[in-house]
Amino acid sequence: MNSAAGGGPPVSLYAVNAGWTVREFVPNAQFHGVLVNAFSVAANGTPRLGTAQWWGAAVAAMTTGALLGRALAGRVPEPRARLLVLLLALAGGATTLAKGLWGP
């Protein structure tokens, strides 16, 4: 599930069913992501991104996402944040389904 859709759909659905707030969801989703990705790296090795430029781009994207998330965390209302999480999970699941139906 991690490589297919990032693990987001099942964690997001669990959070909604458990009634988690965004403040409860974020650290739990981060812990889940770190744990699942650590096992993925242990089983498959590090990603083959090629040049250092791609690794730099990946680190820059993660840093930018973390900084934007921190800046927006207090400004986005709870219902809108929940909707965004569910839409991202839906997009990940739909992408996985499309890949499965129409090939790589």
Contacts in CASP RR format, 6 or more apart in sequence:
PFRMAT RR
TARGET T0000
AUTHOR 0000-0000-0000
METHOD contacts of the structure
MODEL  1
MNSAAGGGPPVSLYAVNAGWTVREFVPNAQFHGVLVNAFSVAANGTPRLG
TAQWWGAAVAAMTTGALLGRALAGRVPEPRARLLVLLLALAGGATTLAKG
LWGP
1 7 0 8 1.000
1 9 0 8 1.000
1 10 0 8 1.000
2 33 0 8 1.000
2 36 0 8 1.000
2 37 0 8 1.000
2 40 0 8 1.000
3 40 0 8 1.000
4 93 0 8 1.000
4 96 0 8 1.000
4 99 0 8 1.000
5 89 0 8 1.000
5 92 0 8 1.000
5 93 0 8 1.000
5 95 0 8 1.000
5 96 0 8 1.000
6 36 0 8 1.000
6 92 0 8 1.000
7 32 0 8 1.000
7 33 0 8 1.000
7 36 0 8 1.000
8 29 0 8 1.000
8 88 0 8 1.000
8 89 0 8 1.000
8 92 0 8 1.000
9 89 0 8 1.000
9 90 0 8 1.000
9 92 0 8 1.000
9 93 0 8 1.000
11 28 0 8 1.000
11 29 0 8 1.000
11 32 0 8 1.000
11 89 0 8 1.000
12 25 0 8 1.000
12 29 0 8 1.000
12 85 0 8 1.000
12 86 0 8 1.000
12 88 0 8 1.000
12 89 0 8 1.000
13 89 0 8 1.000
15 24 0 8 1.000
15 25 0 8 1.000
15 28 0 8 1.000
15 29 0 8 1.000
15 85 0 8 1.000
16 82 0 8 1.000
16 86 0 8 1.000
20 28 0 8 1.000
21 78 0 8 1.000
22 73 0 8 1.000
22 76 0 8 1.000
22 78 0 8 1.000
22 81 0 8 1.000
22 82 0 8 1.000
22 85 0 8 1.000
25 85 0 8 1.000
26 73 0 8 1.000
49 55 0 8 1.000
49 58 0 8 1.000
76 84 0 8 1.000
END
